[in-house]
Amino acid sequence: MGRDKKNPKPLDTGAFNTLVKTAAEVLRRHEQQLHAQLHKQLTVSTADGPVSVTLDIVPDEDEPHALLGAHDGDGVALAQVRVAPNFKLSQASASAWIEGGFRKPG
């Protein structure tokens, strides 16, 4: 007796485990991609040593914003300011922010 679309053949254990593993990998890749969009980091060389600059976007419905932060080579926080969520983090913008004394850009 043949199977139809309303009554498909049941999955065996191996096929079910493969399906669950594939679905978990798709969800994990989606989370990684979203994290990469919302969190940017780069390193700028300064006279005092390397400074790590981060941009963390907060996708809030009411008040979206981003946090621009700087840490020295030892991980000590140097500064953190709130910026617009569409702020473009680049080597030039990070260097200008550091040279400007960590004042709010724009």
N, C-alpha and C positions, 0 to 999 in steps of 0.2 A: 504494500500500500504506500503511495507516494505522499510526500509532505507538501503542504502549501504555505503561503505566506502567513496565514493566521495561526498555523501550527508548525513552526519550524522545528528542525531537528535539534534536540537539546545538545548543549555544549558538553564535551568531555572535560575532565579536570585540567588537562594540559592546555586546551584551547581557552578555557575560562581564565586560567592563570596568565596566559599570554595577553588576553584582552585587558585584564586588570592592570598588568604591568605597562602596557602601551598607554592606557588612559592616565596612569600615574605619571608617566614620562611627559605626556602632553601638558598636563597641569603644571609640572615642575618647570618645563621650558617657558610656559606662559608667565609664571611667577618670576623667573629669572629675567625675562624680557621686560616686564613691568618694573622690576627693581633697577635695571640698567637705565630705563627712561627717567626714573625719578631720582637717581643718585649718581652724580658725576664727581670725579676726583682727578686732580692732576698735581704735579709737583713743579714748583718754580725755584730755580736757583737764585739765591740772594747772597749778599756779602756775609751775612750771618750764618749761612748754610741753607740747606734745602727746606722749603716751606710747602707743606701739603695743603692744597686748597680744595675744599669740598663744597658741593652745591646739592642740597637736599630739598626737593620740591615736595610741598605738602598739598595734596589735591583735595582741599576742603571745598565743599559746595558753596558755603557762605562767604568765606574769605580765603581764597587760595593765595599762597605765598611760598617763598623759598628761603632757606637759611644758608647763607654763605659763611663758611667757616675757614679758619686757618690754624694749622698745627705745625710746630717746629719738628725737627728731626727726631726728638725724643718723645713726641706725642703730646707735648704740653700745648693746651689751647692758647692761641695768641689773640684771637678775636672771633666774634660771630655777629653778623648783622642780618636783618630781615630785608629781603629784596623782592622784586616782582617775580611771579612765577615764570615769566618769559625771559628772564635774565639769561644771557648767553655766556657761558663759562668758556673761556679760551685762555691761551697763554698770555695774550696781550691784555685781556681784561683782568686776569688774576695779577699780573705784574703791576698794572696801573693801580689796582686796589691796594696792593702791598706798599707800593711807593707813595701812595696818597695817605699813608698812616692808618689804614684799615677803616677809613670813613665810608659811610654808606654810598655806594656808587649811584651815579645818576643824579 
